[in-house]
């Protein structure tokens, strides 16, 4: 066998990549390209010798997931010259990736590419600020400029410095993400539902880059709350088994010796102070749960059981609100809620974190039974009942028969939707809690689900489950703020971060609405008694406005249609 070992005989010199950074962009100077440098007979006598450096620490492991690569190439919908040397490219959709440009410029011509969601990519206040690439031409036929080490979240590209007119045929639009296999197809007779499905898929694809990111421009971080609400619908569209196996390890790698975890994985300096958000960190339980449902995979629980168990212990030890045993604090709570615009009337994150902890404990109890860990199953079930009792002690208004936050506010959909969806509400309260919730959605809020990512995830699943699919469709069709209809009316090509038209427009965490389409419009659901779609439950919820719906999904063994 041949061994290639780096040692002090190696040589080094500067090349065309003058600067690169995943967020700040890159500078490529083609005039510094060195012909033949990769050939065995190349004369490197003018190159510098290398110096020794400390060996990397940690264990070297192979990459678990598919590589990030160009997965599709299209043409822009429009290229227009805004002034001499300045061309604006419209790709037609928000996306993650870059463009390739056929350069026709003299040697030494400096080109600058500005990427952005905004029609003016020089708008600094847009997500990601100035997303840039610099390129210096070498002035030869067939020259192509494109990114190598950074990708961007964008729809528009401003190219500065290219004096000759640029045409659409000079440009290729490259979508770039982890190359996960497509596993599904969905179509209905309703253009609105088809468009909604398309923007959910595009949002997911734009945020798969070796981790599930929040957005492909501003942060590119692996926020766990986003994974909690997004990855379930991701698995209904793509084969995410390898990528999520890797990401579960990333999440658990943020854990300290007492079970506290960051809210971002891989962790960075912004997430110092582990344990601040048990709600968001609980993705370390929910994502494996989704994998168990979609793929029948118990190994992810079996291999990580001690760390998952330690997470729950850490929540008990460090997460409880002082003086209110069983109530769990949280710094982030129900993210992107319209109520958060008025912090003085915010119900607080505790109710969402606490109700979510009941769900975590129930899922851990179920998996303990699957794995034959009877003592753990009993302990988790007992803990779930303890938290449920605490909810009734501190977060339930007995007189009004509504669930509330710790802070007094007007009626909130979120606590009541979660109490029903997570089966926290007692049987004698379920009907009155549901009726009040439906009334608030339909009448008080005038056909709007009104809350953040956890409120909406629960409410959109609850409506079809309780026989109110017509209401769900009417709310979905409402085109005023806040809602998906409002996004579509305002030209969304990917799902927004906020219900209002602000901040990032390429977030996937509100894309869970796609579950409504595949599970309830098309009607294909997993039978939990035989996970991995070994058995399916086919139960479409019929809507007068929809004549037909079709959904196919490739399970681990065969297609389910």
Number of C-alpha atoms within 10 A of each C-alpha: 2 4 5 5 8 9 10 10 9 13 14 12 10 11 13 15 16 14 14 16 11 13 20 18 22 21 22 24 21 21 16 15 14 11 8 10 11 8 8 7 8 10 10 12 8 9 12 12 12 14 11 8 6 5 6 7 6 6 6 7 6 6 11 14 20 16 14 14 14 15 14 12 14 12 16 21 12 13 21 15 16 11 11 12 15 20 22 23 24 21 23 13 18 24 31 25 24 25 23 15 19 17 24 21 20 14 13 14 18 17 23 18 24 23 32 27 24 18 16 15 24 17 14 13 11 20 23 24 18 21 26 25 26 22 26 23 24 20 16 12 10 8 14 16 21 18 21 15 14 18 28 31 27 29 24 25 27 23 24 18 17 20 16 14 15 22 16 17 11 16 22 19 23 23 20 24 25 22 21 19 11 14 18 19 16 19 19 18 13 13 11 14 20 15 16 23 23 18 23 28 20 21 29 29 23 30 27 25 24 20 22 28 25 29 30 28 30 18 13 20 21 26 26 28 25 25 27 24 25 28 25 22 24 26 22 24 24 21 22 26 20 13 22 24 17 16 25 20 15 18 24 23 15 20 21 16 10 17 23 26 30 27 30 26 24 19 20 13 7 9 18 13 12 20 26 21 27 32 30 28 28 26 25 25 26 22 24 22 23 23 24 20 22 24 20 18 17 17 14 18 22 14 10 17 17 11 19 20 16 18 26 23 15 21 24 19 12 17 24 18 14 10 7 12 17 25 28 28 25 22 16 19 23 28 21 18 21 17 17 16 10 9 9 11 13 19 24 23 21 27 28 26 26 25 25 21 26 24 21 23 23 20 19 25 24 20 21 21 15 14 16 11 13 15 11 18 22 15 14 23 17 15 20 23 16 15 21 23 16 18 26 16 15 17 22 19 12 11 6 9 14 22 25 25 22 16 15 11 13 11 17 20 26 28 26 26 27 25 25 21 20 18 15 22 23 13 10 8 14 16 13 14 21 20 11 17 25 22 13 19 20 17 11 13 14 14 24 24 26 23 23 21 26 26 22 25 26 22 26 22 20 22 21 20 14 9 11 13 22 16 17 23 20 15 21 21 18 17 18 17 16 21 21 25 19 19 23 18 11 12 9 20 22 28 27 25 22 22 22 15 15 11 16 21 26 30 25 31 30 24 30 23 21 26 24 24 25 26 22 20 25 24 21 23 20 17 15 16 11 12 19 21 25 18 14 17 13 15 13 18 18 16 15 7 10 14 10 13 19 16 18 18 22 18 18 15 10 10 12 15 15
